[in-house]
């Protein structure tokens, strides 16, 4: 049995002392990374809050877009791009009465429809 003890290498005191220190260093590093991540999230949420407050203050102080500041004159020319391009619908003159149009033939109601 004495020979078996001699064959196994004795534990190196440098390696055994280094393992707890390495584990502790890794734990501290992970803790630092986690705290830095949490700090970054808190800063981002704070920045978003400040931006939203500023946007609400600006929105409250803005003049509505729909409010007209000056009344439009009644004799202002109407902008009609179709008329300017020469494309105008056929409208009857003001004194004429429009002729009634014939109703469109629907296939189910027209001639040659299957009898029911």
Backbone torsions as a table, in degrees:
resi	resn	phi	psi	omega
1	UNK	NA	-26.7	179.3
2	UNK	-65.2	-32.3	179.2
3	UNK	-68.4	-34.3	179.1
4	UNK	-65.3	-39.0	179.2
5	UNK	-66.7	-33.2	-179.7
6	UNK	-73.8	-29.3	-178.0
7	UNK	-72.4	-34.2	179.6
8	UNK	-78.4	136.4	-178.0
9	UNK	-74.9	140.0	177.7
10	UNK	-68.3	150.6	-179.8
11	UNK	-63.9	131.3	-179.5
12	UNK	-76.4	121.6	-176.9
13	UNK	-64.9	-25.6	-179.8
14	UNK	-71.6	-43.5	-178.8
15	UNK	-67.8	-44.3	-178.3
16	UNK	-67.3	-32.7	178.0
17	UNK	-75.8	-26.1	-176.7
18	UNK	-77.8	-31.7	-176.1
19	UNK	-60.0	-49.8	178.7
20	UNK	-64.1	-35.0	178.7
21	UNK	-67.2	-39.0	179.3
22	UNK	-66.6	-43.0	178.0
23	UNK	-62.2	-41.6	179.9
24	UNK	-65.4	-41.7	179.3
25	UNK	-64.2	-40.5	178.2
26	UNK	-65.5	-41.0	179.3
27	UNK	-63.9	-42.3	178.7
28	UNK	-65.4	-40.2	178.7
29	UNK	-62.8	-44.7	178.5
30	UNK	-62.9	-40.1	178.9
31	UNK	-64.1	-40.8	178.4
32	UNK	-64.0	-42.9	179.6
33	UNK	-64.1	-42.9	179.2
34	UNK	-63.2	-44.2	179.4
35	UNK	-66.5	-36.5	176.7
36	UNK	-64.6	-39.3	177.7
37	UNK	-64.8	-43.3	178.4
38	UNK	-64.7	-41.3	177.6
39	UNK	-61.8	-40.8	178.6
40	UNK	-64.0	-40.3	179.3
41	UNK	-65.3	-41.1	178.7
42	UNK	-62.9	-42.2	178.5
43	UNK	-64.3	-40.6	179.8
44	UNK	-66.4	-39.6	178.6
45	UNK	-67.1	-40.5	177.1
46	UNK	-62.7	-42.1	178.1
47	UNK	-64.1	-42.5	178.3
48	UNK	-63.4	-38.0	178.5
49	UNK	-64.4	-43.2	178.9
50	UNK	-63.8	-42.1	180.0
51	UNK	-63.9	-42.2	-179.9
52	UNK	-66.2	-39.9	177.2
53	UNK	-61.4	-44.5	179.3
54	UNK	-62.2	-41.2	179.8
55	UNK	-64.4	-39.9	179.2
56	UNK	-67.8	-39.2	177.3
57	UNK	-65.1	-41.3	179.1
58	UNK	-65.8	-40.8	-179.9
59	UNK	-65.5	-38.7	-179.2
60	UNK	-68.1	-32.9	-177.9
61	UNK	-89.3	-5.7	-176.8
62	UNK	-80.1	150.6	176.1
63	UNK	-81.2	135.4	178.6
64	UNK	-59.9	143.4	-178.3
65	UNK	-70.1	-29.9	-173.7
66	UNK	-78.9	-15.4	-176.9
67	UNK	-75.4	124.6	177.0
68	UNK	-86.4	134.7	-179.5
69	UNK	-90.6	-25.6	-179.5
70	UNK	-132.8	135.4	178.8
71	UNK	-72.8	138.8	179.3
72	UNK	-75.9	138.2	178.8
73	UNK	-68.2	148.7	-178.0
74	UNK	-71.3	-27.0	-176.2
75	UNK	-92.4	16.1	179.1
76	UNK	-68.2	136.5	-179.3
77	UNK	-66.7	139.6	178.8
78	UNK	-79.1	137.5	179.0
79	UNK	-90.3	110.4	179.4
80	UNK	-125.0	96.5	-176.1
81	UNK	-64.8	-29.3	177.9
82	UNK	-68.0	-40.5	178.8
83	UNK	-68.0	-38.5	178.1
84	UNK	-64.3	-32.6	-179.8
85	UNK	-83.0	-7.3	179.3
86	UNK	88.6	10.5	178.1
87	UNK	-103.5	101.4	-178.1
88	UNK	-125.6	138.0	178.8
89	UNK	-68.7	153.3	177.8
90	UNK	-74.8	106.8	179.9
91	UNK	-113.0	140.8	177.4
92	UNK	-70.1	154.5	177.5
93	UNK	-63.3	164.5	-173.0
94	UNK	-66.2	-27.7	-179.0
95	UNK	-86.4	-19.3	-175.5
96	UNK	-81.4	150.8	173.0
97	UNK	-99.3	136.6	-179.5
98	UNK	-70.1	142.7	179.1
99	UNK	-77.6	137.1	179.6
100	UNK	-68.4	139.4	179.2
101	UNK	-85.6	152.5	174.9
102	UNK	-74.2	149.0	179.6
103	UNK	-72.3	146.2	-179.6
104	UNK	-68.6	145.9	178.9
105	UNK	-86.6	119.4	178.0
106	UNK	-94.0	136.1	-175.1
107	UNK	-53.8	-35.4	-178.6
108	UNK	-74.7	-21.6	-176.5
109	UNK	-107.1	-14.5	-173.6
110	UNK	-79.4	-174.4	179.7
111	UNK	-68.2	145.9	177.4
112	UNK	81.5	10.1	178.2
113	UNK	-74.2	144.9	179.5
114	UNK	-62.9	138.8	-179.7
115	UNK	-74.4	142.9	-179.4
116	UNK	-110.2	NA	NA
